[in-house]
Amino acid sequence: MDVSMTVNGRPASGKVEGRTLLVHFLRDDLHLTGTHVGCDTSQCGACVVHMDGRPVKACSVLAVEAEGAEILTIEGMANPDGSLSVIQQAFQDHHGLQCGFCTPGMVMSAAALLKDDPHPDERTIRDYLDGNICRCTGYHNIVKAILAASENASIAAQ
Amino acid sequence: MHDFDFVRPQTVSDAVRALATPDAQALSGGQTLLPAMKVRLAAPAVLVSLMHIPDMVFVRADGDVLRVGGATTHAQVAREAAGAYPALASLAARIGDPAVRSRGTIGGSLANNDPSACYPAGVLASNATIVTDRREIGADDFFQGMFTTALEEGEIVVEVRFPIPDAARYEKFIQPASRFPLTAAFVARHSGGARVAITGASESGVFRWHEAEVALTSDFAVQALDGLAVDADGMIADLHGSSAYRAHLAGVMTRRAVAAIV
């Protein structure tokens, strides 16, 4: 089946099987390997991307269901000049990553949260990360990074 | 997962037609079906997506009834029902996690009727009506046991109509790994009486706790439930909790819901 969508602002298309998952289309066909497959059972959140502005687990969405959609992946998060976005910079500043495997999903979930709620409290952040698992158990600094990003004045503009 | 043909109709009638093909299966948000297909618990020949039918996506307050389209996501219900029916919005806001709520739909949840799902409790306690492509089904007739509903082959949940209660509350004791309720209670105070629905507890799926309803209808207060308990017989027992524990939780969640309302 033919599928076409917009990924990180650019048109992307390809031929897929009905059963091809969005995460495999992104990784194997578009070579956007920043989106990770952690569990493949929609538990871990390493594959979170935005689909039409909403966070989804790309391992639990068929590529054909993303036909015509706007997809944003971790590769689309940096600023146009290549510098890190506010959230990414906060993760670096606050050591919000250890092995880094969960980080793309964490950053995409954080971005989805701050888009809806630019100034969440710690409890809200922890609740929102319910579906993102860090097996290094580095949650404390991830939450600190997101809190710090939310205090950055420019976050509301992103 | 096994491969399949995929169709995405834009009208209910086209979807019904597509579902009449042999071995066809409706796909909503896919948050249960796709994981089931990955482990080959399900292997339909044709998947019919219900996610692109504009008539099935809406949240609309219509007098004292809240109408929700069958393909409306949990995230949309959480956002848009908050004014008209806050207890239902709160239930939707606590299903799964944010990414699951972006995809999962009310119609998919009801058609699946997982014995631990949140929505069946809200639908049953609200005395909602499930509108399908061919008829209207009352909540009391819709849920027929674990993963079993009144839906026929190929029948689609087009809309759910919730009579808005005077007051309601959903109390969920979460199983943190699955984010389903270990046991949850939805208590609704209607002008005609109280309704109490328990999910996550029974081997027969969601059920009404009639004794509690009678007590709360005559006196809507926590003390009215004194001495009442859910029978542990027929409750789910697994590594997360015994049947006695779940029966106890059903009582605790109901009392908390009542306490929050009064």
Boltz contact constraints between the chains, C-beta under 6 A:
constraints:
  - contact:
      token1: [A, 17]
      token2: [B, 3]
      max_distance: 6.0
  - contact:
      token1: [A, 18]
      token2: [B, 3]
      max_distance: 6.0
  - contact:
      token1: [A, 18]
      token2: [B, 4]
      max_distance: 6.0
  - contact:
      token1: [A, 18]
      token2: [B, 6]
      max_distance: 6.0
  - contact:
      token1: [A, 19]
      token2: [B, 1]
      max_distance: 6.0
  - contact:
      token1: [A, 19]
      token2: [B, 3]
      max_distance: 6.0
  - contact:
      token1: [A, 41]
      token2: [B, 35]
      max_distance: 6.0
  - contact:
      token1: [A, 42]
      token2: [B, 35]
      max_distance: 6.0
  - contact:
      token1: [A, 48]
      token2: [B, 99]
      max_distance: 6.0
  - contact:
      token1: [A, 54]
      token2: [B, 102]
      max_distance: 6.0
  - contact:
      token1: [A, 55]
      token2: [B, 98]
      max_distance: 6.0
  - contact:
      token1: [A, 55]
      token2: [B, 99]
      max_distance: 6.0
  - contact:
      token1: [A, 55]
      token2: [B, 102]
      max_distance: 6.0
  - contact:
      token1: [A, 56]
      token2: [B, 99]
      max_distance: 6.0
  - contact:
      token1: [A, 56]
      token2: [B, 102]
      max_distance: 6.0
  - contact:
      token1: [A, 56]
      token2: [B, 103]
      max_distance: 6.0
  - contact:
      token1: [A, 57]
      token2: [B, 99]
      max_distance: 6.0
  - contact:
      token1: [A, 60]
      token2: [B, 31]
      max_distance: 6.0
  - contact:
      token1: [A, 60]
      token2: [B, 34]
      max_distance: 6.0
  - contact:
      token1: [A, 64]
      token2: [B, 6]
      max_distance: 6.0
  - contact:
      token1: [A, 128]
      token2: [B, 98]
      max_distance: 6.0
  - contact:
      token1: [A, 130]
      token2: [B, 97]
      max_distance: 6.0
  - contact:
      token1: [A, 131]
      token2: [B, 97]
      max_distance: 6.0
  - contact:
      token1: [A, 131]
      token2: [B, 99]
      max_distance: 6.0
